[in-house]
Amino acid sequence: MKSRASESKLSRGQRLQLNLLWGCCCGFSHLPRWVRYHLVQPLIVLLLLGIRYRRRVILSNLERSFPEKSPKELRRILYNNYRILAEVIVDTISLAGVSAKRKDEFIVFRGIEEHIAQTKGRDWIALASHYGCWEYFMLYGWFDPEGTFLGVYHPLRSPVFEAFYNRLRGYASNILQVPMKECVRHYLRYRGEGKTNLVLGLIADQNPPLRPDSHWFRFLNQDTVFFDGGEKLALRFHIPVYFIHVERLEAGRYEVRFEQIYDGESEVAPNEITERYVRLLEQMIVRKPELWMWSHRRWKHRREHQYILR
């Protein structure tokens, strides 16, 4: 498994750091819920407020995305975003103690039986986002044991945290973790091995490298570039694509449902699949803006930067 491969590269000292970190997280995950979400989470919120964690970035993103909102409304979203970020930190650490018996404490997949029946025998792509606790999404592997979930991710610079997250995400044997640059190669390999029901899980709302042919979408009142790898894979291999709707039920618990945005067969205009994803993501963010990760520098690129590349 990928987690073992990343751990085998660690030095003795790094393995010690990893095991200490893992042990602390496992212990934390078994603390009573009220301790994790009513004692620890507020302390993390106070820390984020105290250090003013990326406050300028968050407010700048909010101001450009919601020009109609007052400064007071934007500050309220900022505070709620800190609260959700603290909650996601607690959620993520708590996953160190997740098990098949406890999975319903973390996530509910609405219409899961119908979705599994619809995708049975077919590969499909799940286009997700940094909305809510995105680390929960790979728990889908436990709900569909006949499928193989390929979680596509960006490798981390720290080898210890790289190994930690690989271990954290390795819930079941049918969950495989694939670095983004190796996504196509791994997909073709698993197909060649005769694996069916392959699910490619992509977090598609990150800021991609700017290319001379990058397409611009109007997103949250700003010209925005999106990763189009999901669309390219879908068209190349005729794979259905599903948007991941996320709803927070309570602290540490989410409901997810799937909406098909491409059937894997129909003719579509260039960038149409990504456009459908962008529109649904925008609607979800506008409905509950505090659940999106506003702290990343989503709009670093400008159209004039693209002209320089041509």
Secondary structure as GFF3:
##gff-version 3
##sequence-region A 1 310
A	DSSP	alpha_helix	2	8	.	.	.	ID=ss1
A	DSSP	alpha_helix	12	29	.	.	.	ID=ss2
A	DSSP	alpha_helix	33	35	.	.	.	ID=ss3
A	DSSP	pi_helix	36	40	.	.	.	ID=ss4
A	DSSP	alpha_helix	41	51	.	.	.	ID=ss5
A	DSSP	alpha_helix	55	65	.	.	.	ID=ss6
A	DSSP	alpha_helix	71	94	.	.	.	ID=ss7
A	DSSP	three_ten_helix	95	97	.	.	.	ID=ss8
A	DSSP	three_ten_helix	103	105	.	.	.	ID=ss9
A	DSSP	beta_strand	107	109	.	.	.	ID=ss10
A	DSSP	alpha_helix	112	119	.	.	.	ID=ss11
A	DSSP	beta_strand	124	128	.	.	.	ID=ss12
A	DSSP	three_ten_helix	134	139	.	.	.	ID=ss13
A	DSSP	alpha_helix	140	143	.	.	.	ID=ss14
A	DSSP	beta_strand	148	153	.	.	.	ID=ss15
A	DSSP	alpha_helix	159	169	.	.	.	ID=ss16
A	DSSP	beta_strand	175	179	.	.	.	ID=ss17
A	DSSP	three_ten_helix	180	182	.	.	.	ID=ss18
A	DSSP	alpha_helix	183	192	.	.	.	ID=ss19
A	DSSP	beta_strand	198	203	.	.	.	ID=ss20
A	DSSP	beta_strand	216	219	.	.	.	ID=ss21
A	DSSP	beta_strand	222	225	.	.	.	ID=ss22
A	DSSP	alpha_helix	229	237	.	.	.	ID=ss23
A	DSSP	beta_strand	241	250	.	.	.	ID=ss24
A	DSSP	beta_strand	253	262	.	.	.	ID=ss25
A	DSSP	alpha_helix	272	287	.	.	.	ID=ss26
A	DSSP	three_ten_helix	289	291	.	.	.	ID=ss27
A	DSSP	alpha_helix	303	309	.	.	.	ID=ss28
###
